[in-house]
Amino acid sequence: MTKLDESTLLAAVPDRLFIGGQWRTASDGATLDVADPATGRLIKTIASASAHDAMAAMDAAAAAQAEWAATAPRVRGELLRRAFDLLIERRDDFALLMTLEMGKPLAEAQGEVTYAAEFLRWFSEEAVRITGRYGTNPEGTGRMVVAQRPVGPCFLITPWNFPLAMATRKIAPALAAGCTVIVKPAQLTPLTTLMFVKLLEEVGLPKGVVNVLTTSSSSTVSEPIIADPRLRKLSFTGSTPVGVSLLKSAANGVLRTSMELGGNAPFVVFDDADLDKAVEGAIAAKFRNIGQACTAANRFIVHESVAEEFATRVTERVRAFRMGRGTEDGVTIGPLIDEKAVAKAKSLVEDAVRRGASVLTGGNAIAGEGTFFEPTVVTGVVPGSDILREEIFGPVLAISTFSDEAEAVRMANDTEYGLVGYVFTQDLARGQRLIDSLETGMMGLNVGVLSNAAAPFGGVKQSGLGREGGLEGIHEYLAPKYTMTPDPFA
């Protein structure tokens, strides 16, 4: 397929809401502006949904639920597979669109398309593998039949940092399970979701099965949907404070919930680590997506005997990064999403320095067009620093030191979050101990990137509830139904 240039691509993106299989303007005519963070310039104006639009989407999802649940699993799977094929065919267009609205380098955006597409392929295969069980009850007086049924209409709230992958990671398992959905993409990056839903429309998805609400006021749209008794599932990816608020609202309707929330990932480097691999892992775990990922390594906890060498090596790599607009050749670090993100990164670095840390490279916001912050390495970070407690969400690598394994574990677990941890050691016994002792839902052992559509993604503690992806992912959208039958031989 011929690749589209920027203007043609942006013109092809729908600028309306998608409700009940129709593209609609907002009921009150409200609009939302989307900007390129690399330049600050407006790239598209789209509809901004009202509470009335939210109820129309809820009506459409509820009306389509019974028929979609009764649709053969093979049919649901084939629709997802066609969406996978078409997304791969249009990889370059989706990658460019993500770069324009979010800022990540084009090569990383292309990687996200591959990752996002895998959720479509994986769950197209899982749709036909939904199984139950049948057996004699312990007393021998009857038979137990356990089936899995779709939970019903779902409300999916996606974040701005991975606008395509977070959409497919939620939409694909819901559709595979037989659930209809209402999707609310982030205000900052809604265009990719609109383009993706246009693709779903092309592959023949029935009307009302997927509905999309873009809005400048999340609460205006979310509150009436969550309060509606027809809604049966809420899935959210975003900050822990917002997730907690949504959980409180979901409790009123006793909704099934999946929450993928904040992270504060430790990256532990032991004295016996292969430093070449540790440095490569650090660069990937920290600077992927400009550091704007819940899985980004937040606290680098390095053995005191190798800390100086590790810091020197990563600093050399970081100084070689090239900042710029993600569409430019050779750019490895794009802009942060907005001015708030820049101010936060600057504040965290300044606090660490006031407490005694040293900046080895970077540490400054870039004046001029766009929201850029220098890729940064800070060493000698002491306990109590804000940068050790808060999720950085920016290109800042902060190093602290430890002396023994027990101290490393204590430092790694010293957070209310528990999404992912990274460990680099050549001692297999130690690696196994860390698998057991780190309080995280995921762990990378001698690797810096671990996300995979076939694996369960999610955390513990205040990093969330439930799992996305893997065998576990589809069960977030299914409810077991048990039936007792008489003994057929009695």
N, C-alpha and C positions, 0 to 999 in steps of 0.2 A: 504494500500500500504506500502511496506517495506521502511523505512527511509534510505536515502543514507548517507554514511559517507562523510567527507569533500572532500577527493580526488575524489571519485566517482561522487559526486555532481558537483564539478567544471569541471570535464571532460565532464559531460553531458550538460553543458551550451554551446550554440553555440558561435563560435569565429568569425563569419562572419556577414556581413550586410544582411538584409532581404529585398529584392526588387522584386516586381512583383511575389511574391510567391516562390522565389528562394533564397537560402543562397549563398552569393557571397563574395569573397575576395575583398578588396578595389582595384579600378582600377589601382592605382599606387603601390600597394603592401604595403602601409603604415600600421603600427600597433600601438596599444595603450596598455600600460601596466596598469593593475589594481592591487592595493596593499591593504593589510589588514591594516587599520589604528592602530589596536591594536599591531601590530608587525613591521609594515613597510615593510613586505615581499611581494614580487610579488606573486599573486595568479592566474593570468591568463593574457595572451596576446591575444588581439582581433584586428579585422580590424579597421582601422581608415579611415573614408570616405573622399573622395575628392569632389571637385565641380562637377566633371563628375558623380560621384555616386549620388550626390544630384539631378542632372537633370534626371538621370535614375529613381530615386524614384518619382520625380514629374511626369515623363512620365507615370509610372505605376499607380499612384494614379488618374491621369486625365483619363487614359484609362479605369479604372474600375468604374469611378464615375456614369455614366449613368445606367449601369446595377445594381449597388448596390442600387442606389436611387429607381429603379423600383422593387427591391426585396420586397416581401410582409413583412409588419411590423412584422407579427407573425414569419416569418422565421428569421428575424434579431434578434428578441427577444429570440427565442429558441437557437440560436447560443450563445448569451450572457449567457443564463441560463446554457447551457452545460459548458461554460467556468467557471461559478461560481462553479458548482458542482466539476469540475476537480481541480480547485484551492483549494477548501476546502479539497479535498482528499489528495492533496499534500502540505498541510499547513506546515508540519514540514520541508520539503525540501526548500520551499521558505523562511521560517523564517531563517533557517540556512544560506542560501545564502545572505540574507540581512545583517545578523550579520557579516558575513565574509567580505563583501565589504564596509559596512558602519560603523559597530562597535557597534550598539545598542545592549543591552542585549537581549538574546534569547526570554525571556518572552515578551518583548515589540515588538520584531519582529513578534512573533506569533499573538499579538494583531493587528499589522498592516495588517497581512494577512486577518484577519477577517474583518477589516475596508475596505480594498481594495476590497475584494470579494463582500461586500454589494453594491458597485457601479455597479458591474456586475448584481447582482440580481435586484437592484432598476431600472436600466435603461432597463433591459430585460422586465420589466413590463411596463415601460413608452413608449416603442417602439409602443405598440398597443393602446396607449392613446393620440396620437397626433391628435388633433382636430382642426377644423376651425369653421366657423359660416355662417349662411345663414339668410337673412332677407330682408324685404322690405325697400327701401330707404325712407328717410323722405318725399320726394315729392309724393311717391306712384306710380312712373312712371316705376319702374324696381325692379330688385332683386340684392342684393349684395351677392356675394359668396367670402368668405375669406378662403383660404387654406394655410397650412404650408408646405413649400418645403425645402429640405436640402440645405444648403448654398453652398455646393460643397467641393472640396478638402481642407483639413485642415492641418496646420503645428503645431504640438504640441511639446513644449519644456518643459521638466520636470526637477525638481531639484534633488539634491543628497540625501536630508535628509529623504524623504519618497519614495524610489524608486519604490515601488509597488503601493501604494495608489495613488500617483500623476499620475501614468500611467493609472490606471483604471478609475480615476476620470475624465480624459480627453477622453480616448479612448472609454469608454462605452457610454457616451451620443452622441458622434459623430457617432458611428456605429448605435446606436438606431435611430438616426435622418435620416440616409441614406447617411452619408458623408464618403468618403474615407480619410485616414490619412497618414501622414508621421510623425514619432515620432523620436525626437532626445533626448535621455536620457543624463543625466549629465556625463561628462567625468570621474568623480570620482566613480560613482556607476552605470555603464551601464549593469552589468551582470543580474540583476533582470529583467530588461525590455526584454533582449534577451530571457531569460527563459520563461517569460510570453508570448511573441509572438510565441515561439515554441509551447506553450500550445494552443494558438489561431489557429495555423496551424493544430494541432491535432483535434480540434473540427470541422474543416471543413470550416473555413473562406475562401471565394474565393480569388484567387490570386489578388494582387494589392490593396486590400481593406485596409490592414495595411502594412506599410513599415517602417523599422527601420534603422536609420543611427547612428552608434556610431562614435565618432570622437574626436581627440585631438585639433581640431581647429573649434570652434563653428561658427565663422564668415565665414570660408571657405564653410561650408555647408549651413548656414542660409541665407546668402546674396543672392545667386542665386535663392533659393526657394522663398524667400519673394518678390524678384523682378519679379518673373514669373507671367504673367497675368492670368494663369490658377488657381493660388491659390486664395481662397476666404476667408480664415479664419486663424487667428494666435492666438494661446493660449499659454501663457507663465506663468510659476511660477518661481520666483526668486527675485533678488534684484531690488529695485526701479530704480537705475541708468541704469541697463541693460534694464529694462522694458521701460523706457523713450526712450532709443535709438531705441529699437524695434518699439515703437509706431511711431517714426519719419519715420522709414523705411516703416512701414505698410501704412502710409498716402499716399505714392506715388501710391499705388494700391488701395486705399480706401478699405482696408481690414476690415472685421469684426474682432474685437479683444476682447480677454479676458485676463486680467492681474491680477494675484494674486501676489502682490509684498510685500514689507517689512512691518514689524510691530514694534510697541513699546507699547505693551499692558500694561495698568494700571491694578493693582490688588488692589482694594480699600477695606480696612477693617474699618468699623465703630465701634464706642464704644459699640454698642449694639449687635455686631456680636457674633454668637456662635463660640468661638475660636477653639473648637475642629474641627468643620467643616471648619473653615477658614484655619487652619494649614493643614488639609488633602487636601483642595483645592489648597493651595499654593504649596505643594509638587508635586501634579499632574500637576499643571499649569506651574511650573518652571522647574522641572527636568525630565519630560517626554522627551524621545529622547535625553537625556543628555543636555537638554536646547536648542537643535538645531531645533527649530520649529518656524515658523512665528507666531503661536498662543501662544508661550511661554510668560508667564507673565514677563515683563521686568522691570517695576517700581512698587514696593510695597509701596503703599501710605496708611499709617496706622494711625488711630487716636492716638493722643499723649497720651491719657489715657491708651491705651492698647498696645502701641508699644513695651514697654520693655518685657511684658509677651509674646507677639507674637514672638518677636525676640528670646527669650529664648527657646520657644517651638520648633520653626522651626530649631534652631541651634542644639538642642538635636536630632532631627530626622536626620538632615543632617550628623551629626557626626557618625551616625550609618550606613550610606551608605557603600557599599563595592565596590571599584573600581577594574577593571580588564577586561580581554578579555570577550566579551559578551557571549561566549560559555561556560564559567565556571559557575558552580552552585553557586547561591546566589549573583552573581554580579548585582548591581543595577545602576552603573555608568560606562559606557564604555569610549572609547577614543573619543576625538574630531576628526573631519574629517581630519585635517591636521595641519601642524606647524603654518600656518597663523592664524588658529582659536585659537590655544593656545596663540600665541603672542597677539592677540586682547584681549582675556579674561584677560591676565596678565596686559596689558596696561590700560584697563578700571578700574580694581581694583586699580592699583597704582595711577591713576589720582584721583579717589575718595578719597583715603587715604591722598594724598597730600592736598586735599581741606578740610580735617577734619573728614572724615569717619573712622569708626573702623571696623576691620576685626574680626568677632566673631569665625569663623572657616574657614580653607582652605586658598585660596588666592595664591597658588603656582602651577607652572607647575611641573610635575613629571619627573625627569631625568631618562634616560634609554630608553628601547625599547617602541615604540608606542608614540602616541600623547595624553597624559593624562593631565588633569588639575583638581586639587582638587575641589570637590563640596564646594561652598563658600557661606558664609552669611556676608554681609556688612551692617552696620547700621549707622545712622546719615549722610546719603548722602545728600549733600547740593545742592541747585539750581546751575546750571551752570556746574555740573559734566558731563563728557562725557558719563558716564554710564546711565544718564537720557535721553540723546539725541540719542544715537546710539543703534541699535539692538545688543544685547549681543551675542546671538547664542552660549551660553555656560552655564555651571552649576553654575551661579552666581546669588544669590538672593540679591537685593539691596533695602534697606528700607529707606524711608523718612517719615516724619510725617506731619499731618495737624490738624487743630483745629476745623473747622466747615465744613458743607456740601458744602458751596459755594467755600471754598478753595480747597476741595477735587476735585470738578468738574473742577475748573480752572487748577489744577495740572494735572489731568487726560487728559484734552484736550490740554495741552500745548505741542503739537507735530504735525509734518506734517503728521504723520501716523494715520490711523483709521481703523485697521483691527478688533480687538476684545478688549473687556474690561471685567474685572471680578469685581463683587461687592458682598460684604458680609455684610448683615444687616438683622435684624429680623423685621424691620419696613417696612411693605408692601407698605405703601404710599411712603416712601423714595425710595424703590426699583423701584416703578413705575416712580418716578421723574428721577431716574438715567437712566432708559431705554430711557427716552425722551431726557435727557441732555448730555449723553455721545456721542461723535462724532465717533462712530464706526459702522461697518457693522454688527457686532455680539456682543452679550453680554452673559456672564454667571452670573446668579443671584444665589448666594449661591452654585455654582458648579465650579469645576476647569477644567473640560473637557467637551467640547460641540460639537465637530465635529461629524457629523452624515450624512450618505449618503442621508437621506431623507430631509435634511435641506439645505438651500442655503448658501454656503460658499463664503465669499468675503468681501471686505472692501470699505471704502470711503477715500476721500482725496488722499494722495500718496500711499495708500495701494492697489489701483488697480481699475479695471473696470470689471463689469460683475459678474456672480455668477456661482459656480460649485456645483452640487448636487441638490437635491430637485426637485420640480416641475419646478423651474426656470432653472435648469441646461441644460435640453434638448433644451430649446429655444435659448440658445447661438449658437446652430448649425442649427437653422431653420430660414427661412425668410418668412414672410406673403406675399401671393400673392392674390390681390383683382381682382375680375372679375365682371363687370356689365353686367347683362342680361336684356332683355326687360320684361315688365310685361306680364306674360304668359296668363293673362285673358283680356288683352286689345284688 
